[in-house]
């Protein structure tokens, strides 16, 4: 397989940007993983693993989004732990994180890439 074809396959189209409500999450199956996707007021789109490590259930997409000291986050609906939308790190317990994924919007379509290597 040529490098260009491999690069194209790394990005999976998920949905039109217009289908995402600002400040609300949706769940999608991307690269075989349950992913929570969030569109924020600043038009940025984030993707995290949908599995809540505290509740041990797939529910991150149903969380409440907001900002804490300028950091965009989603609060789990079960225990209200906040996860940084950029990195997946828990803001309440720095030893815990969820996977964060690269996201891009091309021609009005949200594409999710692979899991970010550095969750910093």
C-alpha positions as CSV (number, residue, x, y, z in Angstrom):
1,X,0.0,0.0,0.0
2,X,1.4,3.4,-0.9
3,X,2.0,5.9,2.0
4,X,-0.7,8.3,0.7
5,X,-3.4,5.6,0.7
6,X,-2.4,4.6,4.2
7,X,-2.6,8.2,5.4
8,X,-6.2,8.5,3.9
9,X,-7.3,5.4,5.8
10,X,-6.2,6.8,9.2
11,X,-8.9,9.4,9.0
12,X,-12.4,8.0,9.3
13,X,-15.3,10.2,8.2
14,X,-17.9,10.3,11.0
15,X,-20.6,12.8,10.3
16,X,-21.3,16.3,8.8
17,X,-20.2,19.0,11.2
18,X,-23.7,20.5,10.9
19,X,-25.2,17.4,12.5
20,X,-23.3,18.0,15.8
21,X,-25.0,20.2,18.4
22,X,-22.8,22.7,20.0
23,X,-22.0,21.7,23.6
24,X,-23.5,18.2,23.2
25,X,-21.7,14.9,22.7
26,X,-22.5,12.0,20.4
27,X,-21.1,8.5,20.3
28,X,-19.7,6.8,17.2
29,X,-17.8,3.7,16.3
30,X,-14.5,4.7,14.9
31,X,-11.6,2.3,14.1
32,X,-13.6,-0.3,16.1
33,X,-13.7,1.9,19.2
34,X,-16.6,3.7,20.9
35,X,-15.7,7.4,20.6
36,X,-17.4,10.4,22.2
37,X,-17.4,13.4,19.9
38,X,-18.0,17.0,21.0
39,X,-18.5,20.3,19.1
40,X,-17.7,23.4,21.2
41,X,-18.8,27.0,20.8
42,X,-15.5,27.9,19.2
43,X,-16.2,25.4,16.4
44,X,-13.5,23.1,17.6
45,X,-14.4,19.4,17.6
46,X,-12.9,16.9,20.1
47,X,-13.0,13.1,20.4
48,X,-12.4,11.0,23.5
49,X,-12.9,7.4,24.3
50,X,-16.5,6.9,25.4
51,X,-15.7,4.5,28.3
52,X,-15.9,6.2,31.8
53,X,-13.1,4.6,33.9
54,X,-14.9,5.5,37.1
55,X,-18.4,4.3,36.3
56,X,-17.0,1.4,34.1
57,X,-19.6,2.2,31.5
58,X,-19.7,3.8,28.0
59,X,-21.2,7.2,28.8
60,X,-18.7,10.0,28.3
61,X,-20.7,11.2,25.3
62,X,-23.7,11.9,27.6
63,X,-21.6,14.2,29.8
64,X,-21.8,17.9,30.3
65,X,-19.2,20.1,28.6
66,X,-17.8,23.3,29.9
67,X,-14.5,25.1,30.7
68,X,-12.4,25.1,33.8
69,X,-9.6,27.7,33.9
70,X,-9.8,27.9,30.1
71,X,-9.6,24.1,29.7
72,X,-12.4,22.6,27.7
73,X,-13.8,19.5,29.5
74,X,-16.6,17.0,29.7
75,X,-17.9,15.9,33.1
76,X,-18.9,12.3,33.3
77,X,-22.7,11.9,33.9
78,X,-22.1,9.2,36.6
79,X,-19.6,10.6,39.0
80,X,-19.0,14.1,37.5
81,X,-15.2,13.6,37.0
82,X,-14.0,16.2,34.4
83,X,-11.9,15.1,31.5
84,X,-9.8,17.5,29.4
85,X,-11.2,17.3,25.9
86,X,-7.8,18.0,24.4
87,X,-5.8,15.3,26.1
88,X,-8.3,13.0,27.9
89,X,-6.7,13.6,31.3
90,X,-8.9,13.7,34.3
91,X,-8.9,17.1,35.9
92,X,-9.9,15.7,39.2
93,X,-7.6,12.7,39.4
94,X,-4.3,13.2,37.4
95,X,-3.6,9.4,37.5
96,X,-6.7,8.7,35.3
97,X,-7.3,9.5,31.7
98,X,-9.4,8.4,28.7
99,X,-8.0,8.1,25.2
100,X,-8.0,11.3,23.1
101,X,-8.2,11.2,19.3
102,X,-7.1,13.5,16.5
103,X,-10.0,15.3,14.8
104,X,-10.2,17.3,11.6
105,X,-13.0,18.8,9.6
106,X,-12.7,18.6,5.9
107,X,-15.4,20.0,3.5
108,X,-17.8,20.1,6.4
109,X,-17.3,16.5,7.4
110,X,-15.8,15.5,10.8
111,X,-13.0,12.9,10.5
112,X,-11.4,11.1,13.5
113,X,-7.9,9.9,13.3
114,X,-6.0,7.5,15.6
115,X,-5.5,7.8,19.3
116,X,-3.1,10.6,20.3
117,X,0.2,9.2,21.4
118,X,1.0,11.9,24.0
119,X,-1.8,12.7,26.3
120,X,0.0,15.8,27.8
